[in-house]
Amino acid sequence: MSGGATVELVWIEKQIEHWIRFGRIVRTTILSRSRSTVAFDPDALFAFVRWQANDFGTTESRIDILRAPRADEPYATVPHVTPGGESLLRQSGWPKVERVLQFADAIEALGIDPADAAPDYWRHVHNRLSAGLEPRGYTAAQHRAWLLRQACPPDPLTLRAASAGSVS
C-alpha cells in the first residue's frame, strides 16, 4: 500500500450524512446518488463528520480529525475510513461537534485552511473539549511557527538520541 486514506461518504436525507468538513481531496469516486468515496494523500489532514438519525431524532453525531497514514505506518481504525488514520481529534455529541466546526471556521477566518493548521492544535482542541474546558484559539503567529518548524530539517543528533531510547 502506498499510504493515504479513503473515506466512504453517504448522504440519505434526514437519515445518514457523512461529509468532509476540510481536507485536500485528491480523488472522488461517485458510486451512486447517495454514496461516494474520497481519497487523501499520505500526511493529509482532514475532518470527517458523521451524523445519523431515526424517527425519534439524532442517534449519532461525531467528528474525527485525522492525518492520513504513510505506507507501513501505524494508524487508528475509524468507521468508513480505509485503512484509518492518526487520530488528532475525536468528539461525539452535537454540541461538541458544533464547537469543533466553529474552531475550523475561526481558522478559516484567519485566511488559513484548517487542513494546514498544526496537528498539535487539533490535539489541544480534543483534549480541552474532552476535559470540559475551553480550547485556545489558533493564531497567525502559531501558524507561522508551525510552518517554520516544517521548513527546518530535523537535527540528526536529536533523531539518533530519540531512536536509541533512554539507557539507565
Summary of the structure (lengths in Angstrom):
residues: 168
radius of gyration: 17.6
end to end distance: 38.2
largest distance: 60.6
contacts: 462
relative contact order: 0.14
helix: 31%
strand: 38%
